[in-house]
């Protein structure tokens, strides 16, 4: 497999994170998204016509969307079925719902980060406002889940690819001027995600302290 990736991209990071969780080796090919906009060039579009990152090239074909790549990897390389629970129609539907939520986070918190850090010509205030609305919804969902003894976005004993789809844009939200202080349940969930075996860091996403014993 080959992963075309930009080191500072939250969308690319979520794929690298899942590859690490699954213990998969992959050739990572750096693409200069900023400032070079290499993904828009003719050479890259010959590989990936949509001209966006990340892109995973496999023996099965080329996949250009982060959420689609997560789904492919789960179905192709997770024999346990934990990460994409296809044996449970409701949990599959909820997984898809929260992965769509992750895409909305990329388009709000993620875009605010791009505007401030990469000088993308975007309406920062609008992106930040949309992000805060999404974070309020997610914090409320996670708070009620905790009251029911649940730890993850989709009910169940283990995380799913929905958690990985949402994690990077939130973990990096403060780089876009969206503070996380007012979302305590969300911050507890971020800590849980960082404890998933195979967790990796990137610029702006750090590890957490070891879980207490006992």
PyMOL commands that set and color helices and strands:
alter all, ss='L'
color gray80, all
select helices_A, chain A and resi 10-22+38-40+42-47+66-77+89-106+109-117+124-147+161-171+173-176+184-194
alter helices_A, ss='H'
color red, helices_A
select strands_A, chain A and resi 2-5+27-30+55-58+61-63
alter strands_A, ss='S'
color yellow, strands_A
deselect
rebuild
show_as cartoon
